[in-house]
């Protein structure tokens, strides 16, 4: 490939540009009016104003993006993550326009984007799934009946959902009755589809995912797992690899199941198979993300491979390395820095003042001092990736980094991380998905935050 268009913005656009520059590939960046002064715009070979600030008028303008790609004679489009990255219609339109879509085929995106359909596919493939409803639950009466059979608590989920949106835990019949209509409405508003379903809530669970890759020669490999259990509002904020307190035999079974899941749909390019793992290390398929993940640098740090380069090479028809050549060394942790109120997790847009980063970290950021984090997009400012010979070293380097890290001008979660990573709950590595809210409640009572 000689030239690609990046149908995304901010940090992930910069990340893709960096690999393209190293490989001698020209890049075309698109940007909204609000993003015109962000670093990625000037770092790309070419930049195109794609529309006004709202995503529906800019970054989600499929036909306009493809039109700009054609004008500039690009060979491929990289969707990044979020936005159009898992939009099967966009992938299909790109391919029909004679442009390579850097990701899986549209049919795979469509099949795995529907959580009910993906559950059925995994059951047929012999991959364990969380007990739940196998069809969409359209009425409250159906939901109450299903929940009674599964047993409370249950998770009420949007079939087309993602990013923690359209997902709520229901402790009892009253909670399910109160939440049902709201989840359906949010599912319709965010995803254009109000179909919901139920899953049994697995207590004391860890959220562990496996990075997989497929090429066009029938090869599918894994690049080990990431623990993504530190979450707020069902959305990840800290990820690490390898997953602490996961026995080697469980790790091997988890990775083998992820490969089996990918083989079931003849997967190509980068993807992630997500699992819920219980306290007995039994695991259940959660979903497949048909794109590059926000937390992919964690895997890059422990394996030494550039996953964006792999994406480009697979899209160009090259074969993947063999599984036995892929190893993991050391320990890496990623922290997502958000412009948000650390007590409520509500977005806190504004202009970045002074930005001071500690030493010893890989920093992936979409902003520089003086840039504005606007209310139009996800408020993530940066990702901090810290690698050590083992988890003890990675934690020590993390604590040292956050001791001096600072951003002025708006609220961030830096102070929250500084305190949390010094807690026994995190240091022990024995945490589950409820660890952050539970720790916050505890520290509120102790008046530490």
C-alpha positions in Angstrom: 0.0 0.0 0.0 1.2 3.5 -0.8 -1.7 5.6 0.6 -4.5 5.1 3.1 -7.3 7.3 4.6 -7.9 7.1 8.3 -11.6 7.4 9.1 -11.0 8.4 12.7 -9.5 11.1 14.9 -7.3 12.0 17.8 -5.0 9.4 19.4 -5.8 6.4 17.2 -5.3 8.5 14.1 -1.8 9.5 15.4 -1.1 5.9 16.2 -1.9 4.7 12.7 0.1 7.6 11.1 3.2 6.7 13.1 3.3 3.2 11.7 2.4 4.3 8.2 5.3 6.9 8.4 7.7 4.1 9.4 6.5 1.9 6.5 6.6 4.8 3.9 2.8 4.9 3.5 1.1 8.3 2.9 -1.9 9.1 5.0 -5.0 11.1 4.6 -6.6 12.4 7.8 -10.2 13.6 8.1 -11.3 16.1 10.7 -14.3 18.0 11.9 -14.3 21.8 12.4 -13.6 21.3 16.1 -10.6 19.0 15.5 -8.7 21.2 13.0 -5.9 22.1 15.4 -5.3 18.6 16.8 -1.8 17.1 16.2 -2.9 14.2 14.0 -4.2 16.7 11.4 -0.8 18.2 10.8 1.0 14.9 11.1 -0.8 13.3 8.2 0.4 13.6 4.7 -2.9 15.3 3.7 -5.9 16.5 5.8 -9.6 16.9 4.8 -12.3 18.9 6.6 -15.1 16.3 6.6 -17.9 18.4 8.3 -19.2 20.3 11.3 -18.6 19.2 14.9 -21.4 16.6 15.5 -20.3 13.1 14.6 -23.4 12.5 12.5 -22.4 15.4 10.3 -18.7 14.6 10.1 -17.0 11.3 11.2 -20.1 9.2 10.5 -20.6 10.6 6.9 -19.9 7.3 5.1 -20.5 8.4 1.6 -18.5 11.7 2.0 -15.5 9.8 3.5 -15.5 7.4 0.6 -15.8 10.2 -1.9 -12.8 11.9 -0.4 -10.9 8.7 -0.5 -11.6 8.3 -4.2 -10.5 11.9 -4.9 -7.2 11.2 -3.3 -6.6 7.8 -4.9 -6.2 6.0 -1.6 -5.9 2.2 -1.7 -7.4 1.5 1.7 -9.3 2.9 4.6 -8.4 2.3 8.2 -11.4 2.8 10.5 -9.5 2.9 13.9 -11.8 2.0 16.8 -15.2 3.5 17.6 -17.1 5.6 15.1 -17.5 3.5 11.9 -15.0 0.8 12.8 -17.7 -1.9 13.4 -20.3 -0.6 11.0 -20.9 -3.4 8.5 -22.6 -1.0 6.0 -19.5 1.2 5.9 -17.2 -1.8 5.4 -19.4 -3.0 2.5 -19.6 0.5 0.9 -15.8 0.8 1.1 -15.3 -2.6 -0.6 -17.9 -1.9 -3.2 -16.0 1.4 -4.0 -13.0 -0.6 -4.9 -11.1 0.4 -1.7 -9.6 -2.0 0.8 -11.3 -2.0 4.2 -8.6 -2.6 6.9 -10.6 -4.9 9.0 -12.8 -8.0 8.7 -15.3 -8.6 5.9 -18.7 -6.8 6.4 -20.5 -10.1 6.8 -18.3 -10.9 9.9 -18.8 -7.5 11.4 -22.6 -7.9 10.9 -22.7 -11.4 12.4 -20.5 -10.6 15.4 -22.0 -7.1 16.0 -25.3 -8.7 16.9 -24.8 -10.1 20.4 -27.6 -12.6 20.1 -26.4 -13.9 16.8 -22.8 -14.1 18.0 -24.0 -16.1 21.1 -25.6 -18.6 18.7 -22.5 -18.8 16.6 -20.3 -19.5 19.6 -22.7 -22.2 21.0 -22.5 -24.0 17.6 -18.7 -23.7 17.7 -18.5 -25.2 21.2 -17.3 -22.0 22.9 -18.9 -21.6 26.4 -21.3 -18.7 26.7 -22.9 -17.0 29.7 -26.4 -18.5 30.4 -29.0 -16.2 28.9 -31.8 -15.8 26.4 -31.1 -17.1 22.9 -33.6 -14.8 21.2 -34.4 -11.1 21.6 -36.6 -10.1 24.5 -39.1 -7.7 23.2 -41.6 -7.2 26.0 -41.2 -6.8 29.8 -43.3 -9.9 30.3 -40.9 -12.0 28.3 -38.0 -10.5 30.2 -39.5 -11.2 33.6 -40.2 -14.8 32.7 -36.7 -15.3 31.3 -35.1 -13.7 34.4 -37.1 -15.9 36.7 -35.7 -18.9 34.9 -32.1 -17.6 35.0 -32.2 -16.4 38.5 -31.3 -12.9 39.7 -29.2 -10.8 39.4 -29.2 -10.6 35.6 -27.6 -8.3 33.0 -30.0 -6.5 30.6 -28.2 -5.8 27.4 -28.8 -4.2 24.0 -28.2 -6.8 21.3 -26.3 -4.2 19.1 -24.7 -2.4 22.0 -21.1 -1.7 22.9 -18.8 0.4 25.1 -20.9 -0.2 28.2 -23.9 1.6 26.6 -27.3 -0.2 26.8 -26.2 -2.5 29.6 -27.5 -2.6 33.2 -27.5 -5.0 36.1 -30.8 -5.9 37.6 -30.9 -7.3 41.1 -34.5 -8.2 41.2 -37.9 -8.1 39.4 -38.5 -4.6 40.5 -35.2 -3.4 39.0 -35.8 -5.2 35.8 -39.3 -3.7 35.5 -37.9 -0.2 36.1 -34.9 -0.5 33.7 -36.4 -2.4 30.8 -38.0 0.5 28.8 -35.0 2.8 29.4 -32.5 0.2 28.1 -34.6 -0.4 25.0 -34.9 3.4 24.4 -31.1 3.9 24.7 -30.5 0.9 22.4 -32.7 2.5 19.8 -31.1 5.9 20.2 -27.5 4.8 20.2 -27.6 1.8 17.9 -30.8 2.1 15.8 -32.0 -1.2 17.2 -34.1 -1.7 20.4 -33.7 -5.5 20.7 -32.4 -6.5 24.1 -31.6 -9.8 25.8 -30.7 -11.1 29.3 -27.6 -12.9 30.6 -27.1 -14.4 34.1 -24.8 -12.1 36.1 -21.6 -13.9 37.0 -20.5 -12.7 40.5 -16.8 -11.9 41.3 -16.1 -12.1 37.6 -13.0 -10.9 35.7 -13.2 -9.4 32.2 -10.4 -11.0 30.3 -10.0 -10.7 26.5 -7.8 -12.4 23.9 -6.2 -10.6 21.0 -6.7 -12.6 17.8 -5.6 -12.1 14.2 -6.6 -13.8 11.0 -5.2 -13.5 7.5 -6.6 -14.3 4.0 -4.7 -17.6 3.8 -6.7 -19.3 6.5 -4.3 -18.7 9.4 -5.6 -17.5 12.8 -3.3 -16.8 15.8 -3.7 -15.3 19.2 -1.4 -12.8 21.0 -2.4 -13.8 24.5 -4.8 -12.1 26.9 -5.5 -8.8 28.6 -7.2 -8.3 31.9 -9.8 -5.4 31.5 -11.6 -5.7 34.9 -10.9 -2.2 36.2 -14.0 -0.5 34.9 -16.4 2.4 35.5 -19.9 2.4 34.0 -19.1 -1.0 32.4 -16.3 0.7 30.5 -12.6 -0.2 30.9 -10.1 2.3 32.3 -7.1 0.0 33.2 -5.9 -3.0 31.2 -3.0 -5.3 31.8 -1.2 -8.3 30.3 -0.6 -11.0 31.3 -3.7 -11.3 33.5 -2.7 -11.6 37.2 -3.7 -14.7 39.1 -4.7 -16.6 35.9 -3.2 -20.1 36.0 -1.2 -21.1 32.9 -3.6 -24.0 32.0 -6.6 -21.5 32.2 -4.7 -19.1 30.0 -4.0 -21.8 27.4 -7.7 -22.9 27.4 -8.8 -19.2 27.1 -6.6 -18.5 24.1 -7.5 -21.8 22.4 -11.2 -20.9 22.8 -10.6 -17.5 21.3 -8.9 -19.0 18.3 -11.8 -21.5 18.0 -14.3 -18.5 18.1 -12.3 -16.8 15.3 -12.2 -19.9 13.2 -15.9 -20.3 13.5 -16.5 -17.1 11.4 -13.3 -17.4 9.3 -12.0 -14.2 10.9 -9.6 -11.8 9.1 -7.5 -8.9 10.4 -7.4 -7.7 14.1 -10.1 -8.7 16.5 -10.7 -9.4 20.2 -12.7 -12.2 21.9 -13.9 -11.1 25.3 -14.7 -13.5 28.1 -16.1 -13.4 31.6 -13.9 -15.5 33.9 -15.3 -16.6 37.3 -13.5 -17.3 40.6 -13.0 -20.9 39.6 -11.3 -19.8 36.3 -14.2 -21.1 34.3 -14.9 -18.7 31.4 -17.8 -17.7 29.2 -17.9 -15.9 25.8 -19.0 -12.3 26.2 -18.6 -10.7 22.7 -16.2 -10.3 19.8 -14.9 -6.9 18.9 -14.3 -6.8 15.1 -11.6 -4.1 15.2 -8.4 -2.9 16.9 -8.9 -2.3 20.6 -8.1 0.9 22.5 -5.8 -1.3 24.7 -3.8 -2.9 21.9 -0.6 -1.2 23.1 -0.6 -3.5 26.1 -0.2 -6.5 23.8 2.4 -4.7 21.7 4.5 -4.1 24.7 4.6 -7.7 25.9 4.8 -9.3 22.5 7.0 -6.8 20.6 4.8 -6.8 17.5 3.2 -3.7 15.9 -0.4 -4.6 15.5 -1.2 -1.7 13.2 1.5 -3.0 10.9 0.0 -6.5 11.0 -3.4 -4.9 10.1 -1.9 -3.2 7.0 0.0 -6.3 5.9 -3.0 -8.6 6.3 -5.2 -6.2 4.3 -2.5 -6.2 1.6 -2.7 -10.0 1.4 0.4 -11.0 3.4 0.4 -14.0 5.7 0.7 -13.9 9.5 3.6 -15.3 11.5 3.1 -18.8 12.8 1.7 -19.2 16.4 4.9 -20.7 17.7 6.9 -17.5 16.8 4.6 -15.3 19.0 5.7 -15.0 22.5 5.0 -12.8 25.6 7.6 -11.2 27.8 7.3 -9.0 30.9 4.2 -7.2 32.0 2.4 -4.1 30.7 -0.4 -1.9 32.1 -2.4 0.7 30.3 -4.2 3.6 32.1 -6.8 5.7 30.2 -6.7 9.4 31.1 -10.1 11.1 30.7 -11.3 14.6 30.9 -13.9 13.8 33.5 -14.9 14.4 37.1 -13.2 11.6 39.0 -16.0 11.4 41.5 -18.9 11.2 39.1 -17.2 10.1 35.9 -19.1 12.8 34.0 -17.2 14.4 31.1 -15.4 17.6 31.9 -14.5 19.3 28.6 -12.2 22.2 28.4 -8.8 23.5 27.3 -5.7 21.7 28.3 -3.4 23.9 30.3 0.0 22.6 31.5 0.6 18.9 30.7 3.3 17.2 32.8 4.0 13.5 32.2 6.1 11.3 34.4 9.0 9.2 33.0 9.2 5.6 32.0 6.0 5.3 30.0 4.7 5.0 26.4 2.2 7.8 25.9 -0.4 7.7 23.3 -2.3 11.0 23.2 -4.6 12.9 20.8 -3.9 16.3 22.4 -1.2 18.8 23.2 -1.1 21.8 25.6 -3.6 24.4 24.5 -5.9 21.9 22.6 -9.5 21.7 23.7 -11.3 18.5 24.7 -14.7 19.3 23.3 -18.1 17.9 24.3 -18.7 16.4 20.9 -16.5 13.2 21.3 -15.3 10.7 23.7 -13.3 12.6 26.4 -10.3 10.3 26.5 -7.1 12.5 26.5 -4.3 10.0 26.6 -3.3 6.4 27.2 -0.4 5.7 29.5 1.3 2.3 28.9 3.9 1.2 31.4 6.0 -2.0 30.9 8.2 -3.9 33.4 10.1 -7.1 33.6 7.2 -8.3 35.8 4.0 -6.9 37.4 5.9 -5.7 40.5 8.2 -3.6 38.4 5.3 -2.3 36.2 3.4 -1.3 39.3 6.5 0.5 40.8 7.1 2.4 37.6 3.3 3.2 37.4 3.4 4.7 40.9 6.5 6.7 40.1 4.9 8.0 36.9 1.7 9.2 38.5 3.5 10.8 41.4 4.5 13.7 39.1 1.9 13.5 36.3 -0.4 16.5 36.0 -2.8 18.2 33.7 -4.3 21.6 34.4 -7.2 23.5 32.9 -9.8 20.7 33.3 -10.7 17.8 35.6 -9.1 14.4 34.9 -8.9 11.0 36.6 -5.1 11.3 37.2 -5.4 11.7 41.0 -7.9 8.8 41.1 -5.4 6.5 39.4 -2.6 7.8 41.7 -4.5 6.6 44.8 -6.0 3.5 43.3 -2.8 1.9 42.1 -1.4 2.2 45.6 -4.4 0.3 47.0 -4.1 -3.3 48.2 -7.1 -4.1 46.0 -5.1 -3.3 42.8 -1.7 -4.3 44.0 -3.0 -7.8 44.9 -4.1 -8.4 41.3 -7.1 -10.4 42.7 -9.7 -7.9 41.6 -13.0 -8.4 39.8 -15.0 -6.0 37.6 -16.6 -4.2 40.6 -13.2 -3.3 42.2 -13.1 0.4 41.2 -16.6 1.4 42.4 -16.2 -0.6 45.5 -12.8 1.0 46.3 -14.3 4.4 45.6 -17.1 3.8 48.0 -14.6 2.7 50.6 -12.3 5.7 50.2 -15.3 8.1 50.3 -16.2 6.6 53.7 -12.6 7.1 54.8 -12.7 10.7 53.3 -9.6 10.0 51.1 -11.2 11.3 48.0 
